Amino acid sequence: MDLGLAGKNVVVTGGSRGIGRAAALEFAREGANVAICARGEEALAATRAEIEALGGKTYAARCDVADAGSLERFLTDARDVLDGVDVLVNNPSGFGLSDDEAGWGASLNVDVMATVRATWCVVPWMAARGGGAIVNVSSIAALEASPIGSPAYAAAKAAVLTHAKSMALQLAPQRIRINAVVPGSIEFAGGVWAQVREHDRPMYDSVLATIPYGRMGTAEEVAAAIVFLASARASWISGAMLAVDGVQHKGLF
C-alpha cells in the first residue's frame, strides 16, 4: 500500500529512542524527509545516521521540549531545513510517575505543554501548505484509574487525548487532521519496561499478566500506527483515538 508520504516533511519530537525513533525510521522508509530532536546527543546522532542511510533530507538537533524557546527554535530550524512541515508527531513524555511537584511539573511541561506549543507553532505552516497531519502519543494510562503514585502521568496523557479531539474540530477547516495513538506497555532497549523487567520482575510479570497476547508491545508496532494516521490513506480520520495495546486495556473507551 502506498501511503503517499514520499517527499513529505515530517517532524518527530523525542525522536532518538523508543517509539519516536521507530516512527522516524518508518517515515524515512516511506520516503519522507525527517527532522528529530532529543536531549541526549549520542542517541540523537545514532538515529540521525540511521535516517540518513534511508535517504531524503534529515535534520536533528538537541532540544528540551519543556522549554518553549528551545522547542520553537528546533521547529523553525526543522521547517527551514526541510522546506516546510507536513506532519508533526508529538511524542515525548516527562514520565512524571510521582505524585508531587516534580511529577506534575514533568508531566505538564513535557507531555502537555510541549504538545500544545508544538501544535501552535506548526499549524500556520501547515495551513499555508494546504493542510497537514498531527499525531499525539498518549497512553492507555489516560483511560483508567491511576495506580498509586502516577496520577500526574495519567492526567497528562488524558489531556493529550482531549487536545487531539478538540484541535481536530478546530483545524478541520484548514485541512489539518489530528489524531492520537494510545500505546499500552511498550518494551524496548533502555526503556521503562526493560528497566522494570531487570530491576522489579514481580511488577513486570504482574503487568504482563494483563496482556492477553502474553508479551509487551514493540516500538515498531506503535510506529506503524503513527505513520498510517499521518498518511494520505487516513485522509478521513481525524479526532480519533487508536489504541495499540494488544487488548491490555479492556474498556470500550
Number of C-alpha atoms within 10 A of each C-alpha: 4 9 16 15 23 16 16 22 27 29 30 26 28 26 29 27 21 23 28 27 27 23 27 31 25 20 30 28 17 20 20 26 29 32 29 28 29 23 15 15 14 11 15 21 17 12 20 24 13 14 27 16 13 18 15 19 18 23 20 25 20 17 23 19 27 23 14 15 12 13 21 19 13 24 24 15 17 24 20 12 17 21 13 20 29 28 27 26 29 27 23 25 23 20 18 25 19 17 14 13 11 14 19 22 15 21 28 23 20 24 30 26 19 25 28 18 17 21 21 12 14 22 21 14 17 21 17 11 14 12 20 28 25 29 28 27 27 31 24 21 22 20 19 15 11 14 10 9 13 20 22 24 28 24 22 27 26 21 19 26 25 14 20 28 19 12 19 22 14 14 17 14 11 16 17 23 29 31 27 28 26 26 26 22 23 21 20 17 11 10 13 14 20 15 15 15 14 9 11 12 13 11 13 18 14 10 16 16 14 17 19 12 13 13 16 22 20 19 21 19 16 25 24 16 20 29 23 16 26 28 21 16 15 14 15 9 15 24 21 17 21 17 20 24 24 18 13 22 19 13 8 5 10
